[in-house]
Amino acid sequence: MNTNDLNDKLIKITVIDNPVEAALFKSTFEDADIPFIIKENHDSAYNGIFESAKGWGEIYSPEKYKDKILKIIEDLRSI
């Protein structure tokens, strides 16, 4: 992965539904050399209350990767 791309402004791409989905996306994005950050919404102090409102987590990446990421996610979710 080109870490210089993570110096670009990151935008929220989409919501992740669960940790299994997060692991699948992480592996796929790494294989495709796509820079990204996964932000988990779980907070044990609040017993997961934010997960029900915001989803399990979120994917952030430079805007130029948005379409590619959304296409990969669409393909993986349709399996």
Residue frames as a rotation matrix with the C-alpha (Angstrom) as fourth column:
MET 1
0.586 0.811 0.000 0.00
0.811 -0.586 0.000 0.00
0.000 0.000 -1.000 0.00
ASN 2
-0.299 -0.613 0.731 1.22
0.558 -0.734 -0.387 3.48
0.774 0.292 0.562 -0.81
THR 3
-0.061 0.268 -0.961 1.21
0.984 -0.145 -0.103 5.15
-0.167 -0.952 -0.255 2.59
ASN 4
-0.962 -0.247 -0.120 1.56
0.218 -0.952 0.214 8.55
-0.167 0.179 0.969 0.92
ASP 5
-0.503 0.846 0.176 -2.09
0.171 -0.103 0.980 8.16
0.847 0.523 -0.093 -0.10
LEU 6
0.168 0.571 -0.804 -3.07
0.927 0.186 0.326 8.14
0.336 -0.800 -0.498 3.57
ASN 7
-0.686 -0.416 -0.597 -1.66
0.577 -0.810 -0.099 11.66
-0.443 -0.413 0.796 3.78
ASP 8
-0.764 0.539 0.356 -4.48
0.047 -0.504 0.863 12.72
0.644 0.676 0.359 1.45
LYS 9
-0.544 0.661 0.517 -7.74
-0.837 -0.387 -0.386 13.84
-0.055 -0.643 0.764 3.04
LEU 10
-0.965 0.249 -0.085 -9.69
0.249 0.968 0.014 10.79
0.086 -0.008 -0.996 4.16
ILE 11
-0.418 0.902 0.106 -13.44
-0.862 -0.431 0.266 10.61
0.286 0.020 0.958 3.70
LYS 12
-0.381 0.420 0.824 -16.00
-0.390 0.735 -0.555 8.21
-0.838 -0.533 -0.116 5.10
ILE 13
-0.862 0.017 -0.506 -16.75
-0.477 0.310 0.823 5.67
0.171 0.951 -0.259 2.39
THR 14
0.030 0.894 -0.446 -19.31
-0.356 0.427 0.831 3.39
0.934 0.134 0.331 4.02
VAL 15
0.167 0.153 0.974 -20.50
-0.982 0.113 0.151 1.64
-0.087 -0.982 0.169 7.17
ILE 16
-0.654 -0.384 -0.652 -19.36
-0.384 0.911 -0.151 -1.87
0.652 0.151 -0.743 8.11
ASP 17
0.323 0.946 -0.006 -22.00
-0.540 0.190 0.820 -4.17
0.777 -0.262 0.572 9.57
ASN 18
0.979 0.028 0.200 -19.88
-0.179 0.584 0.792 -6.53
-0.094 -0.811 0.577 11.69
PRO 19
0.274 -0.957 0.094 -16.31
-0.657 -0.115 0.745 -7.66
-0.702 -0.266 -0.660 12.49
VAL 20
0.070 -0.215 0.974 -16.43
0.481 0.863 0.156 -10.55
-0.874 0.457 0.164 10.01
GLU 21
0.816 0.275 0.509 -17.25
0.578 -0.381 -0.721 -8.14
-0.004 0.883 -0.470 7.20
ALA 22
0.827 -0.551 -0.112 -14.47
-0.509 -0.818 0.267 -5.82
-0.239 -0.164 -0.957 8.42
ALA 23
0.049 -0.844 0.535 -11.91
-0.221 0.513 0.829 -8.63
-0.974 -0.159 -0.161 8.25
LEU 24
0.260 0.130 0.957 -13.01
0.798 0.529 -0.289 -9.58
-0.543 0.839 0.034 4.72
PHE 25
0.969 0.115 0.220 -12.84
0.219 -0.814 -0.538 -5.98
0.117 0.570 -0.813 3.50
LYS 26
0.605 -0.796 -0.017 -9.45
-0.550 -0.433 0.714 -5.44
-0.576 -0.422 -0.700 5.18
SER 27
-0.045 -0.622 0.781 -7.94
0.229 0.755 0.615 -8.47
-0.972 0.206 0.108 3.47
THR 28
0.430 0.312 0.847 -9.40
0.869 0.114 -0.482 -7.54
-0.246 0.943 -0.222 0.09
PHE 29
0.998 -0.062 0.017 -8.29
-0.056 -0.972 -0.230 -3.90
0.031 0.228 -0.973 0.24
GLU 30
0.339 -0.932 0.126 -4.78
-0.459 -0.047 0.887 -4.91
-0.821 -0.358 -0.444 1.30
ASP 31
-0.042 -0.308 0.950 -4.57
0.592 0.759 0.272 -7.36
-0.805 0.574 0.150 -1.62
ALA 32
0.560 0.352 0.750 -5.75
0.823 -0.340 -0.455 -4.60
0.095 0.872 -0.480 -3.99
ASP 33
-0.513 -0.852 -0.106 -3.22
0.856 -0.498 -0.139 -2.12
0.065 -0.162 0.985 -2.52
ILE 34
0.167 0.665 0.728 -5.98
0.338 -0.733 0.591 0.31
0.926 0.147 -0.347 -1.51
PRO 35
-0.882 -0.471 0.028 -5.16
0.155 -0.344 -0.926 2.65
0.446 -0.812 0.377 1.39
PHE 36
0.173 0.980 0.101 -7.86
-0.019 -0.100 0.995 2.66
0.985 -0.174 0.001 4.06
ILE 37
-0.909 -0.268 0.319 -8.59
-0.329 -0.011 -0.944 2.94
0.256 -0.963 -0.078 7.74
ILE 38
-0.084 0.884 -0.461 -11.28
0.372 0.457 0.808 1.01
0.925 -0.104 -0.366 9.58
LYS 39
-0.748 -0.037 0.662 -12.78
-0.524 -0.579 -0.625 2.87
0.407 -0.815 0.414 12.54
GLU 40
-0.546 0.553 -0.629 -14.67
0.622 0.771 0.139 0.68
0.562 -0.315 -0.765 15.00
ASN 41
-0.182 0.584 0.791 -17.67
-0.419 -0.774 0.475 2.19
0.890 -0.245 0.385 16.75
HIS 42
0.473 0.365 -0.802 -17.63
0.469 0.666 0.580 -0.29
0.746 -0.650 0.144 19.63
ASP 43
-0.357 -0.522 0.775 -17.04
-0.529 -0.571 -0.628 1.18
0.770 -0.634 -0.073 23.06
SER 44
-0.362 0.191 -0.912 -17.19
0.505 0.863 -0.020 -1.32
0.783 -0.468 -0.409 25.90
ALA 45
-0.972 -0.003 -0.233 -17.81
0.203 -0.503 -0.840 1.48
-0.115 -0.864 0.489 28.42
TYR 46
-0.491 0.839 -0.234 -21.15
-0.805 -0.539 -0.247 2.13
-0.334 0.067 0.940 26.73
ASN 47
-0.334 0.326 0.884 -21.92
-0.044 0.932 -0.360 -1.55
-0.941 -0.159 -0.297 26.04
GLY 48
-0.757 -0.102 0.646 -22.02
0.574 0.368 0.731 -1.15
-0.313 0.924 -0.220 22.26
ILE 49
0.135 0.905 -0.404 -24.70
0.472 -0.417 -0.777 1.54
-0.871 -0.085 -0.483 22.19
PHE 50
-0.073 -0.216 -0.974 -23.01
-0.597 -0.773 0.216 3.35
-0.799 0.597 -0.073 19.30
GLU 51
-0.931 -0.289 0.223 -23.01
-0.036 0.680 0.733 0.21
-0.363 0.674 -0.643 17.15
SER 52
-0.248 0.915 0.319 -26.79
0.825 0.373 -0.426 0.14
-0.508 0.158 -0.847 16.98
ALA 53
0.580 0.481 -0.658 -26.89
0.166 -0.860 -0.482 3.78
-0.798 0.171 -0.579 15.85
LYS 54
0.336 -0.570 -0.750 -23.78
-0.785 -0.609 0.111 3.98
-0.520 0.552 -0.652 13.66
GLY 55
0.821 -0.118 -0.559 -23.07
-0.288 0.760 -0.583 0.39
0.493 0.639 0.590 12.62
TRP 56
0.807 -0.534 -0.253 -20.15
0.578 0.627 0.522 -1.76
-0.120 -0.568 0.814 13.72
GLY 57
-0.104 -0.899 -0.426 -17.58
0.488 -0.419 0.765 0.46
-0.866 -0.128 0.483 12.06
GLU 58
0.872 0.329 -0.363 -16.70
-0.094 -0.616 -0.782 2.69
-0.481 0.716 -0.506 9.13
ILE 59
0.189 -0.804 0.563 -14.22
0.932 0.327 0.155 2.66
-0.309 0.496 0.812 6.26
TYR 60
0.745 -0.094 -0.660 -12.21
-0.154 -0.987 -0.033 5.80
-0.649 0.127 -0.750 5.49
SER 61
0.040 -0.732 0.680 -10.01
0.866 0.365 0.342 6.28
-0.499 0.575 0.648 2.45
PRO 62
-0.743 -0.274 -0.611 -8.85
-0.061 -0.881 0.469 9.03
-0.667 0.386 0.638 0.08
GLU 63
0.152 0.935 -0.319 -11.72
-0.452 -0.221 -0.864 10.11
-0.879 0.276 0.389 -2.16
LYS 64
-0.134 -0.242 -0.961 -10.01
-0.991 0.020 0.133 8.86
-0.013 0.970 -0.242 -5.32
TYR 65
-0.956 -0.235 -0.175 -10.54
-0.235 0.972 -0.023 5.25
0.175 0.019 -0.984 -4.10
LYS 66
-0.483 0.823 0.298 -14.23
-0.627 -0.088 -0.774 5.65
-0.611 -0.561 0.559 -3.25
ASP 67
0.341 0.680 -0.648 -15.70
-0.940 0.243 -0.240 4.13
-0.006 0.692 0.722 -6.42
LYS 68
-0.263 -0.537 -0.802 -13.26
-0.505 0.785 -0.360 1.21
0.823 0.310 -0.477 -6.37
ILE 69
-0.965 -0.092 0.247 -13.99
-0.263 0.363 -0.894 0.47
-0.008 -0.927 -0.374 -2.70
LEU 70
-0.204 0.971 0.124 -17.76
-0.761 -0.078 -0.644 0.68
-0.616 -0.225 0.755 -3.16
LYS 71
0.285 0.249 -0.925 -17.56
-0.860 0.492 -0.133 -1.70
0.422 0.834 0.355 -6.15
ILE 72
-0.657 -0.587 -0.473 -15.50
-0.279 0.772 -0.571 -4.22
0.700 -0.243 -0.671 -4.15
ILE 73
-0.851 0.376 0.368 -17.94
-0.359 0.095 -0.928 -4.02
-0.384 -0.922 0.055 -1.24
GLU 74
0.121 0.933 -0.338 -20.94
-0.942 0.001 -0.335 -4.45
-0.312 0.359 0.880 -3.53
ASP 75
0.052 -0.175 -0.983 -19.34
-0.650 0.741 -0.167 -7.52
0.758 0.648 -0.075 -5.11
LEU 76
-0.871 -0.452 -0.190 -18.44
-0.150 0.614 -0.775 -9.06
0.467 -0.647 -0.603 -1.73
ARG 77
-0.668 0.673 0.316 -21.86
-0.509 -0.104 -0.854 -8.43
-0.542 -0.732 0.412 -0.23
SER 78
0.191 0.784 -0.591 -23.60
-0.980 0.124 -0.153 -10.03
-0.047 0.609 0.792 -3.20
ILE 79
-0.590 -0.488 -0.643 -21.84
-0.525 0.837 -0.153 -13.37
0.613 0.247 -0.750 -2.69
